Amino acid sequence: MSVEKYRLNGVVISAPSAAPQSVEAVAVNTSSIRVTWQPPPTQQHNGVIIGYRVRYVSEWATQQDRSSDPPRDAATVMMTASDRSCVISGLATWNVYRIWVSAFTRAGEGPNSDVIVVQTDEGGTFLCGN
């Protein structure tokens, strides 16, 4: 990844040089996943973090692409710098998703987190009888 730098009020800034830390994901229900993260280490912000990009894609859609980078067709949720979590809704029931998080400054986007794999909850009603 090339590092873009530019000068803002006499200060050289660039994209973050580290990914967000402690990225976790958990199914909230049959169609939603909550993703949480912490910012990259302060010394690797390379400017002011202005937001986060959360990318996700169905594991089914990526059967042919097993790389650790998000595919071009991954859906994206944009979050503000103060956000440390998001809920991705409208997902398929009992489906596996791959998720990545990156931080960005005015100069650009930093590296992606390691991929997180999580499955939405199983649907249906379970009846227990005596």
N, C-alpha and C positions, 0 to 999 in steps of 0.2 A: 504494500500500500504506500503510495507516495504521500508525503507529508506536505500539505499546503500551509504556507505561513503568510500572514499579512500584518501590516502595522495599523494599530488602532490607538490614536492619541499618543503616538510615540512608543507604544508597547507592542512588541512582536507577539502575536498569538498564532496558535495552530490547533489542529484537531486534537482531541484527547489521545494520549499514547497508550492508554490502557482501557480495557472494557469495564463496564459496571461489575461490581463484586456481589457475591452471595445471591446470585439469581436463583429463585425458587419458583415453582408453579404447583398449584393444587387445584383439582376439580372442585368447583363450587356446587355444581349440580349436573344434570344431563346435557346442558348446552352452554356452560360457562366455565372458564378457568381463571383463577386469580394468579397474577404474576407479581412477584416482589423482587426488589433489588436494592443495592446500596451503590452510591456513586463510585467512580474509579478513585484510586488513591489521590489525595489532594495534589501531591507533587507531579502527577501525571495529567492534570486537567488541561494544562497549556493554555489557560485563559478561563473565562467564565463559562461553565456548563449552562447552556440555555434550554436544553431539553433532552429527551430520550426517545428513541425509536424502538418499539417492540414489534418484532416480525414473527409471524406464525404461519404454519402451513400444515395441512393434513398429512399424516404419514402415508396415507394411501396415495396422495398426489405426488409423493416424492419417492416412490418405490424404485425408480430408475436413477435417482440422484441421491447417493449416500454420502455426499461431501458434508463437511461440518459448517459450510457457509450457507446462508439462506438462499434458496432459489430465487430467480428473478420474479416469479409470480407469487411470492409470499405476500400475504396481506400485512398491512402496516398500521399500527396505532401510534400516534404522536402524543407524547406526554410533556408536561412542563418540567422545568428544572427542579421544582419543589416536590414533584410526585416521586413516590417510591414504590407505587403499586398501580396496577390497573386490572380491571376485569374484562376479559374478552368474552363477548356474548354472541349468541346466534350460531353456535357450533353444532356439529352433528353429534347425536347421542352415541355413546360407547365407541368413540373414535380417538385415535392416537394423534397427538399434535406435537410438532417440533417448534421450539420457541427460542428466539435470540433477542438480546437487548444490547443497544449501543447508546453512547452518549454523544452529544455534539455541541460544539462552540460555534461562534460566528464564522470561524475558518473552515469548519467541516466536521465530518463524522469520524469518530474513533472506531477502533476494532469492535467486532461483535463479541459478546460473551460466548462461553461454551454453550453448545446446544443443550436445551432442557427438553426432555420428552415426558409428556403427561397425557393421560387418557381421561376423557369426560366420563361422567357416571353412567351406569347402565340404567336404562329406563324400564318402565313396566310396574305393575302392581303385584305384590306378593301376598298371597293369602295363606294364612296358617290355620289349620284346623286341628281339632282334637281327635 
